[in-house]
Amino acid sequence: MSERVILAHFEHEDDLLAATNAVRLEGLQIVDVFTPYAVHGLDKAMGLKPSRLTWVCFVCGMVGGLGMLWFEHWSASISWAINVGGKPWNSLPSDVPVAFEAAILLAGFGSVFALFAVCKLYPGKHIRMISPRVTDDQFVLVINEANASFDLSAVQDLLHKYDVVAIEEKLL
């Protein structure tokens, strides 16, 4: 399904932030914002909810750490109980460093795979480049025209307040 969008091109991140905030406050639907680098405060300007990736990282880390603690206890105390130098079979302090490393490993892998899944990044995916200068030095705000009460001239007037370089309509 294709949708009509407006692409607003900006040269500076301050203009982009102000325009994004104004567009969101007007009640227009922001499809996405493309920038050549990370822009601080853009998520708040777009009105995005906080990411759940931190919870994925925490859960994967806990699974890795607790799973490794269980595995070390099982292998040292139950499966292959060997008395080495009088060390107790269930020595928790000696198990903590390896469990910590397993927690970090699983948290890292879980976060990366969750990010790939949410962003729908997979091998062989073809990208659609909105504008060739987005990866170099230009900022692009993409606004959806799906609303029946969408007024193009009002949106253009709003965007011109924030030093927009170019405004174009496109069919995605």
C-alpha positions as CSV (number, residue, x, y, z in Angstrom):
1,M,0.0,0.0,0.0
2,S,1.4,3.3,-1.0
3,E,1.0,6.6,0.9
4,R,1.5,10.2,0.0
5,V,4.1,12.0,2.2
6,I,5.7,15.3,2.4
7,L,9.5,15.5,2.6
8,A,10.8,18.6,4.3
9,H,14.5,19.1,3.9
10,F,16.6,21.0,6.4
11,E,20.2,22.0,6.5
12,H,20.6,22.4,10.3
13,E,19.5,20.1,13.2
14,D,18.1,23.0,15.3
15,D,15.6,23.8,12.5
16,L,14.7,20.2,12.2
17,L,14.1,19.9,15.9
18,A,11.9,23.0,16.1
19,A,9.9,22.0,12.9
20,T,9.4,18.4,14.2
21,N,8.1,19.6,17.5
22,A,5.8,22.1,15.8
23,V,4.5,19.5,13.3
24,R,3.8,17.1,16.2
25,L,2.0,19.9,18.2
26,E,-0.2,20.6,15.1
27,G,-1.4,17.0,15.2
28,L,0.2,15.9,12.0
29,Q,1.5,12.3,11.7
30,I,5.3,12.1,11.5
31,V,6.3,9.0,9.5
32,D,10.0,9.3,10.2
33,V,13.0,11.7,10.5
34,F,16.2,11.0,8.6
35,T,19.5,12.5,9.8
36,P,23.1,11.9,8.9
37,Y,24.0,11.5,12.6
38,A,22.2,11.1,15.9
39,V,20.4,14.2,17.0
40,H,19.9,14.8,20.7
41,G,16.3,15.4,21.7
42,L,14.8,14.2,18.4
43,D,12.9,11.4,20.1
44,K,11.2,13.9,22.4
45,A,10.4,16.2,19.6
46,M,8.8,13.3,17.6
47,G,6.8,12.2,20.7
48,L,8.2,8.7,20.8
49,K,7.7,6.5,23.8
50,P,10.8,5.3,25.7
51,S,12.5,2.3,24.2
52,R,11.9,-1.2,25.6
53,L,15.3,-2.3,24.5
54,T,16.7,-1.6,28.0
55,W,14.2,-4.2,29.4
56,V,15.3,-6.7,26.7
57,C,18.9,-6.1,27.7
58,F,18.1,-6.6,31.4
59,V,16.1,-9.8,30.9
60,C,18.7,-11.3,28.6
61,G,21.4,-10.4,31.1
62,M,19.5,-12.0,34.0
63,V,18.9,-15.1,32.0
64,G,22.6,-15.3,31.1
65,G,23.8,-14.7,34.7
66,L,21.3,-16.9,36.5
67,G,21.6,-19.6,33.9
68,M,25.4,-19.7,34.3
69,L,25.2,-19.7,38.1
70,W,22.8,-22.7,37.8
71,F,25.1,-24.5,35.3
72,E,28.2,-23.9,37.4
73,H,26.4,-25.2,40.6
74,W,25.0,-28.2,38.7
75,S,28.4,-29.1,37.1
76,A,30.5,-28.7,40.3
77,S,28.0,-30.0,42.9
78,I,25.8,-32.5,41.2
79,S,27.1,-33.8,37.9
80,W,30.8,-34.0,38.6
81,A,31.5,-33.4,42.3
82,I,35.2,-33.4,42.8
83,N,36.9,-32.3,46.0
84,V,39.8,-30.1,45.0
85,G,42.0,-28.9,47.8
86,G,39.1,-28.8,50.3
87,K,37.1,-26.3,48.3
88,P,33.4,-26.6,48.8
89,W,31.4,-28.0,45.9
90,N,28.9,-25.1,45.9
91,S,31.3,-22.1,46.2
92,L,29.4,-19.1,45.0
93,P,32.2,-16.5,45.0
94,S,34.2,-18.5,42.5
95,D,31.2,-18.7,40.2
96,V,30.3,-15.0,40.1
97,P,33.0,-13.8,37.6
98,V,32.0,-16.3,34.9
99,A,28.2,-15.7,35.6
100,F,28.9,-12.0,35.2
101,E,30.6,-12.5,31.9
102,A,27.7,-14.7,30.7
103,A,25.2,-12.0,31.7
104,I,27.1,-9.4,29.7
105,L,27.4,-11.7,26.7
106,L,23.7,-12.6,26.6
107,A,22.6,-9.0,27.2
108,G,24.7,-7.8,24.3
109,F,23.5,-10.5,21.9
110,G,19.9,-10.2,23.0
111,S,20.0,-6.4,22.6
112,V,21.5,-6.6,19.1
113,F,19.1,-9.3,17.9
114,A,16.1,-7.5,19.4
115,L,17.2,-4.3,17.7
116,F,17.5,-6.1,14.3
117,A,14.0,-7.7,14.8
118,V,12.3,-4.4,15.7
119,C,13.9,-2.5,12.9
120,K,13.2,-5.4,10.5
121,L,16.9,-5.5,9.5
122,Y,17.7,-8.8,7.8
123,P,20.2,-10.0,5.2
124,G,19.2,-9.1,1.7
125,K,16.8,-6.3,2.7
126,H,16.6,-3.6,0.0
127,I,16.6,-0.1,1.3
128,R,14.6,2.8,-0.1
129,M,16.6,6.0,0.0
130,I,14.4,9.0,0.7
131,S,17.0,11.5,-0.4
132,P,20.7,10.9,-1.4
133,R,22.0,13.7,0.8
134,V,20.4,12.2,4.0
135,T,23.5,10.1,4.7
136,D,25.8,13.1,4.0
137,D,24.6,16.5,5.4
138,Q,20.8,16.9,5.1
139,F,18.0,16.4,7.5
140,V,14.6,15.2,6.2
141,L,11.3,15.2,8.1
142,V,8.6,12.9,6.5
143,I,5.0,13.9,7.2
144,N,2.1,11.6,6.3
145,E,-0.8,13.1,4.2
146,A,-3.3,10.4,5.1
147,N,-5.6,12.6,7.1
148,A,-8.6,13.9,5.1
149,S,-8.3,17.3,6.6
150,F,-4.7,17.7,5.5
151,D,-4.0,21.2,4.2
152,L,-0.8,21.3,2.2
153,S,-0.5,25.1,2.1
154,A,-0.9,25.3,5.9
155,V,1.8,22.7,6.4
156,Q,4.1,24.5,3.9
157,D,3.6,27.8,5.8
158,L,4.3,26.1,9.1
159,L,7.5,24.6,7.7
160,H,8.8,27.8,6.1
161,K,8.9,29.3,9.6
162,Y,11.8,26.9,10.4
163,D,14.1,27.6,7.4
164,V,13.1,24.6,5.3
165,V,15.3,24.2,2.3
166,A,12.9,22.2,0.1
167,I,9.5,20.6,0.4
168,E,8.4,17.9,-1.9
169,E,5.5,15.4,-2.2
170,K,6.3,11.8,-2.7
171,L,4.5,8.5,-3.0
172,L,6.0,5.8,-0.8
